[in-house]
Amino acid sequence: MNISKAKQIYKESEESRNLLLSIFTKEELGVSTIPSQEEFNKFFEEEILSKIDRTKIIFPDLQDKNSFSRIQLCNSNGEWLFDYDTDPEKPHFLYQNGRVYSILQNQFSLQFEKMQSFMKSLVGSHFKMNDTQPLTCNATWYPLGRVSLQNE
């Protein structure tokens, strides 16, 4: 079977897709590797959000000022996945590089700018933070103190 025939069968027969993907790459078959926002969100919900341990949600500023606007979401090991603040004076949304970004990158192989675009849309819809640019952070731990995203 030549690649032209494989491309045609891939487009026309859903039943044959898995078999063809075991023989050819998506690129060879002319399949777009960039997901739709819906596909990205679905993967995020199933593979990332499902790792949040609801018993390990932290409100770091609670001791300081009785504030519930800043939230850290952690996995079952107590490792942070997300740190965000919905306070309009200092909104931010950070996601951990190794435990979030790398999983998304391994799945979708996106350029950084495209990943950021998907994440911005997702953060707007899931966390209701439409005007906040999500940032990836390499820190494996994140301090519970105040977050400053400005150069001091």
ChimeraX attribute file (.defattr): number of C-alpha atoms within 10 A of each C-alpha:
attribute: neighborCount
match mode: 1-to-1
recipient: residues
	/A:1	5
	/A:2	6
	/A:3	12
	/A:4	12
	/A:5	10
	/A:6	20
	/A:7	18
	/A:8	12
	/A:9	16
	/A:10	20
	/A:11	13
	/A:12	11
	/A:13	9
	/A:14	9
	/A:15	10
	/A:16	13
	/A:17	17
	/A:18	11
	/A:19	10
	/A:20	16
	/A:21	14
	/A:22	9
	/A:23	12
	/A:24	14
	/A:25	11
	/A:26	14
	/A:27	9
	/A:28	13
	/A:29	21
	/A:30	15
	/A:31	12
	/A:32	9
	/A:33	12
	/A:34	14
	/A:35	14
	/A:36	11
	/A:37	14
	/A:38	11
	/A:39	11
	/A:40	18
	/A:41	20
	/A:42	13
	/A:43	16
	/A:44	17
	/A:45	13
	/A:46	10
	/A:47	14
	/A:48	18
	/A:49	17
	/A:50	11
	/A:51	17
	/A:52	20
	/A:53	15
	/A:54	12
	/A:55	11
	/A:56	16
	/A:57	16
	/A:58	18
	/A:59	19
	/A:60	21
	/A:61	17
	/A:62	13
	/A:63	9
	/A:64	9
	/A:65	8
	/A:66	10
	/A:67	13
	/A:68	14
	/A:69	16
	/A:70	21
	/A:71	20
	/A:72	21
	/A:73	22
	/A:74	21
	/A:75	20
	/A:76	12
	/A:77	10
	/A:78	15
	/A:79	18
	/A:80	25
	/A:81	25
	/A:82	25
	/A:83	23
	/A:84	22
	/A:85	20
	/A:86	17
	/A:87	12
	/A:88	11
	/A:89	7
	/A:90	14
	/A:91	17
	/A:92	21
	/A:93	23
	/A:94	18
	/A:95	22
	/A:96	21
	/A:97	19
	/A:98	15
	/A:99	18
	/A:100	20
	/A:101	22
	/A:102	14
	/A:103	15
	/A:104	19
	/A:105	14
	/A:106	9
	/A:107	13
	/A:108	15
	/A:109	14
	/A:110	16
	/A:111	10
	/A:112	11
	/A:113	9
	/A:114	12
	/A:115	17
	/A:116	17
	/A:117	14
	/A:118	20
	/A:119	23
	/A:120	19
	/A:121	20
	/A:122	20
	/A:123	19
	/A:124	16
	/A:125	12
	/A:126	11
	/A:127	12
	/A:128	12
	/A:129	21
	/A:130	13
	/A:131	13
	/A:132	19
	/A:133	17
	/A:134	22
	/A:135	18
	/A:136	17
	/A:137	19
	/A:138	14
	/A:139	12
	/A:140	12
	/A:141	12
	/A:142	16
	/A:143	9
	/A:144	13
	/A:145	10
	/A:146	10
	/A:147	17
	/A:148	9
	/A:149	9
	/A:150	5
	/A:151	4
	/A:152	4
